[in-house]
C-alpha cells in the first residue's frame, strides 16, 4: 500500500492505474462572459465554428467567442454523482503521483509511496520474476478485480493469467503483496487482507519495515489469513504452491 494520507470519496479522485492511457490535455469551453460550460469526462472541445451554448444566470444563448483553456481532470471527478461503475473507473485518466482503487463503488485514493516503498515493490517483483516457474507471472502494481465493484492495485501480484489483460480476476491470482507504510497500517494489516481473503486469493505477503525489514507470508484459511512464515534479512522465504523461494537480502540491493 502506498504511503501518505488515505482518503475515501464517492466522487473525488482520478484513478492511477497501470496500462491506462496517459491523460490527454483537458480543456473546457469558456465564453467571453466567462461562464463555464458543463464538462463531460475531462475533454470538452470547442466546436469547429467556435460556437457553443453559454449559460449566464437563468438565460441560455449562443456565444461566438468561445476559447479553450486547460482544466484539471479532477473537475469531472467532482461532478460525478452516485457510485462509480467499473467502466467509469477504468476510463479515468491516471494523474501523476496518485493511486486510486475502486471499493464498493467508491474511489479510494492515496499518494504513491516513498522511494523506499517503491524500491521494495520493484525489487520484490524482480526477485519473483527471476525465481518463479514459467507458469506464474509477477506484476508490479496491477489491477485486480476482487469482485464486482472492487478493483484494487496491490504492490505486487502473482497470477497464472498470461494474456494481455487490463484487469485480472482474483480467481487467476495466486499471491498478492503490500508494502506497509506508516499511514496504511490498518489498511494493509486489516482491510486489504479481509478483501483479499473474501476474494479467495490463496497467499498474502506483507512487507513490514518499521524497525527492520520483515516479510510475513500468510495463507488463506476459512474467511481470513493465518501466518505461515516470517523472515528477516539474511534469510530466504519459501513460497509454497509457487515452487520457489526468494532472498530477503535481494530486496535491499539495487541489483543482483
C-alpha positions as CSV (number, residue, x, y, z in Angstrom):
1,X,0.0,0.0,0.0
2,X,1.3,3.4,-0.8
3,X,2.3,5.9,1.9
4,X,0.6,9.2,2.7
5,X,-2.8,10.1,3.9
6,X,-5.5,7.7,2.8
7,X,-8.8,9.3,1.7
8,X,-12.2,7.9,0.6
9,X,-14.7,9.7,-1.6
10,X,-17.6,8.7,-3.8
11,X,-16.6,11.2,-6.5
12,X,-13.4,12.8,-5.5
13,X,-10.2,11.4,-7.1
14,X,-8.9,10.3,-10.5
15,X,-7.7,6.7,-10.8
16,X,-4.0,5.9,-11.0
17,X,-3.7,2.6,-12.8
18,X,-1.2,0.6,-14.8
19,X,-1.8,0.3,-18.5
20,X,-4.2,3.2,-18.6
21,X,-3.7,5.7,-21.4
22,X,-1.9,8.8,-20.3
23,X,-4.4,11.7,-19.8
24,X,-4.8,14.0,-22.7
25,X,-4.7,17.7,-22.4
26,X,-8.0,18.6,-20.8
27,X,-9.9,21.7,-21.9
28,X,-13.1,23.5,-21.1
29,X,-15.1,25.9,-23.2
30,X,-15.3,29.4,-21.8
31,X,-17.2,32.3,-23.5
32,X,-16.4,35.9,-23.4
33,X,-18.7,36.4,-20.3
34,X,-16.6,33.7,-18.6
35,X,-19.5,31.4,-18.0
36,X,-18.3,27.8,-17.6
37,X,-20.0,25.1,-19.6
38,X,-20.7,21.6,-18.2
39,X,-17.8,19.2,-18.6
40,X,-18.3,15.6,-19.8
41,X,-15.4,13.5,-18.7
42,X,-12.4,15.8,-19.0
43,X,-12.4,16.6,-22.7
44,X,-14.9,19.2,-23.8
45,X,-13.7,20.6,-27.1
46,X,-14.6,23.9,-28.8
47,X,-16.6,23.2,-31.9
48,X,-15.2,24.0,-35.4
49,X,-17.4,27.1,-35.6
50,X,-16.2,28.3,-32.2
51,X,-19.8,28.4,-31.1
52,X,-21.3,26.7,-28.1
53,X,-24.2,27.2,-25.7
54,X,-23.4,29.6,-22.8
55,X,-25.4,30.0,-19.6
56,X,-25.5,33.3,-17.9
57,X,-27.7,33.4,-14.9
58,X,-31.0,32.0,-16.0
59,X,-30.6,32.7,-19.7
60,X,-29.1,30.5,-22.3
61,X,-27.7,32.0,-25.5
62,X,-25.2,31.2,-28.2
63,X,-21.8,32.8,-27.9
64,X,-19.3,33.1,-30.8
65,X,-16.3,34.0,-28.7
66,X,-15.5,30.6,-27.3
67,X,-12.0,29.8,-26.2
68,X,-10.4,26.6,-24.8
69,X,-8.4,26.6,-21.6
70,X,-6.7,23.8,-19.6
71,X,-8.5,22.4,-16.7
72,X,-7.7,19.8,-14.0
73,X,-9.1,16.3,-14.8
74,X,-10.4,16.3,-11.2
75,X,-13.1,18.7,-12.2
76,X,-15.0,15.9,-13.9
77,X,-14.5,13.7,-10.8
78,X,-16.1,16.3,-8.6
79,X,-19.0,16.5,-10.9
80,X,-19.7,12.7,-10.8
81,X,-22.8,11.7,-9.0
82,X,-23.5,8.3,-7.4
83,X,-21.4,5.1,-7.1
84,X,-18.7,4.6,-9.7
85,X,-19.1,1.7,-12.2
86,X,-16.1,-0.3,-13.3
87,X,-16.3,1.1,-16.8
88,X,-16.2,4.7,-15.4
89,X,-13.4,3.9,-13.1
90,X,-11.2,2.3,-15.8
91,X,-11.9,5.2,-18.1
92,X,-10.4,7.7,-15.7
93,X,-7.1,9.4,-16.6
94,X,-4.0,8.5,-14.5
95,X,-2.6,11.6,-12.8
96,X,1.0,11.6,-11.6
97,X,1.6,10.7,-8.0
98,X,-1.8,9.1,-7.2
99,X,-3.1,5.6,-6.8
100,X,-6.8,5.1,-6.8
101,X,-8.8,1.9,-6.2
102,X,-12.4,1.1,-6.5
103,X,-14.1,-0.4,-3.4
104,X,-17.9,-0.9,-3.4
105,X,-18.5,1.9,-5.8
106,X,-16.2,4.5,-4.1
107,X,-12.8,5.8,-5.2
108,X,-10.1,5.3,-2.5
109,X,-7.1,7.5,-3.2
110,X,-3.6,7.5,-1.7
111,X,-0.3,9.1,-2.8
112,X,2.3,6.9,-4.5
113,X,4.7,5.5,-1.9
114,X,8.0,7.0,-0.9
115,X,11.3,5.9,-2.5
116,X,11.8,3.0,-0.1
117,X,8.3,1.8,-0.7
118,X,8.7,1.9,-4.5
119,X,12.2,0.2,-4.3
120,X,10.9,-2.7,-2.2
121,X,7.9,-3.3,-4.5
122,X,10.1,-3.2,-7.6
123,X,12.8,-5.4,-6.1
124,X,10.2,-8.0,-4.9
125,X,8.8,-8.1,-8.5
126,X,12.3,-8.5,-9.9
127,X,13.2,-11.4,-7.5
128,X,9.9,-13.1,-8.2
129,X,10.4,-12.7,-12.0
130,X,13.7,-14.4,-11.6
131,X,12.7,-17.2,-9.3
132,X,9.1,-18.2,-10.3
133,X,8.4,-21.1,-12.7
134,X,7.2,-20.1,-16.1
135,X,3.5,-20.8,-15.4
136,X,3.4,-17.9,-12.9
137,X,3.8,-14.2,-13.9
138,X,4.5,-11.4,-11.4
139,X,3.4,-7.8,-11.9
140,X,4.2,-4.6,-10.1
141,X,1.1,-2.6,-9.2
142,X,-1.5,-4.4,-11.3
143,X,-5.3,-4.1,-11.4
144,X,-7.0,-6.9,-9.6
145,X,-10.8,-7.4,-9.6
146,X,-11.8,-8.9,-6.3
147,X,-15.5,-8.8,-7.1
148,X,-18.0,-6.6,-8.9
149,X,-17.3,-3.0,-7.9
150,X,-14.0,-3.9,-6.2
151,X,-10.7,-3.3,-8.2
152,X,-7.6,-2.8,-6.1
153,X,-3.9,-2.3,-7.0
154,X,-1.6,-4.3,-4.8
155,X,2.1,-3.5,-4.9
156,X,2.9,-6.9,-6.4
157,X,0.6,-9.5,-7.9
158,X,1.4,-13.1,-9.0
159,X,-1.0,-14.6,-11.5
160,X,-1.4,-17.6,-13.8
161,X,-3.1,-15.4,-16.4
162,X,-0.6,-14.7,-19.2
163,X,-3.0,-13.0,-21.5
164,X,-2.8,-9.2,-22.3
165,X,-5.3,-8.1,-19.6
166,X,-6.0,-4.7,-18.1
167,X,-7.7,-6.1,-15.1
168,X,-7.0,-9.6,-13.8
169,X,-9.7,-11.5,-11.8
170,X,-8.9,-12.7,-8.3
171,X,-9.6,-16.3,-9.4
172,X,-6.4,-16.1,-11.5
173,X,-4.3,-14.6,-8.7
174,X,-2.1,-16.9,-6.5
175,X,-0.5,-14.3,-4.3
176,X,-0.6,-10.5,-3.6
177,X,1.8,-8.4,-1.7
178,X,1.6,-5.0,0.0
179,X,4.5,-2.9,1.4
180,X,3.2,-1.4,4.7
181,X,3.6,2.4,5.2
182,X,3.1,4.3,8.5
183,X,-0.2,5.8,7.2
184,X,-1.5,2.5,5.9
185,X,-1.1,0.2,8.9
186,X,-4.8,-0.7,9.3
187,X,-5.3,-0.8,5.5
188,X,-2.6,-3.3,4.8
189,X,-2.9,-5.3,8.1
190,X,-6.7,-5.5,8.4
191,X,-8.8,-4.1,5.4
192,X,-6.8,-5.4,2.5
193,X,-6.3,-8.9,3.9
194,X,-10.0,-9.1,4.6
195,X,-10.8,-8.2,1.0
196,X,-8.2,-10.5,-0.5
197,X,-9.4,-13.4,1.6
198,X,-13.0,-12.8,0.7
199,X,-11.9,-12.9,-3.0
200,X,-10.3,-16.3,-2.4
201,X,-6.6,-15.3,-3.0
202,X,-4.5,-18.2,-1.5
203,X,-1.5,-16.2,-0.3
204,X,-0.8,-12.7,1.1
205,X,2.7,-11.4,1.6
206,X,3.0,-8.4,3.8
207,X,6.3,-6.4,3.9
208,X,6.9,-4.6,7.2
209,X,9.6,-2.0,7.5
210,X,9.1,-0.2,10.9
211,X,12.2,-1.4,12.8
212,X,13.7,-3.8,10.3
213,X,12.6,-5.4,7.1
214,X,10.3,-8.3,7.7
215,X,8.4,-10.5,5.2
216,X,5.3,-12.1,6.6
217,X,3.7,-14.7,4.5
218,X,0.1,-15.6,5.3
219,X,-2.1,-18.4,3.8
220,X,-5.8,-18.3,3.4
221,X,-7.8,-20.3,6.0
222,X,-11.5,-20.1,6.3
223,X,-12.6,-16.5,5.8
224,X,-9.2,-14.9,6.6
225,X,-5.4,-15.4,6.7
226,X,-3.1,-17.1,9.2
227,X,0.6,-16.6,9.4
228,X,2.6,-19.2,7.6
229,X,6.2,-17.8,7.9
230,X,8.0,-14.7,8.9
231,X,11.6,-14.0,7.8
232,X,14.1,-11.1,8.0
233,X,17.3,-10.0,6.4
234,X,19.8,-12.9,5.8
235,X,17.1,-15.4,5.3
236,X,15.1,-16.9,2.4
237,X,11.3,-17.2,2.2
238,X,9.8,-20.3,0.8
239,X,6.7,-19.8,-1.3
240,X,4.5,-23.0,-1.2
241,X,2.4,-23.6,-4.3
242,X,4.7,-21.3,-6.3
243,X,7.7,-23.7,-6.4
244,X,10.3,-21.2,-5.4
245,X,11.9,-19.2,-2.6
246,X,13.1,-15.6,-2.5
247,X,16.2,-14.0,-0.9
248,X,15.2,-11.3,1.5
249,X,18.6,-9.6,1.1
250,X,17.8,-9.1,-2.6
251,X,15.1,-6.6,-1.6
252,X,17.8,-4.5,0.0
253,X,20.1,-4.4,-3.1
254,X,19.9,-2.2,-6.1
255,X,20.9,-5.1,-8.4
256,X,21.7,-8.7,-8.2
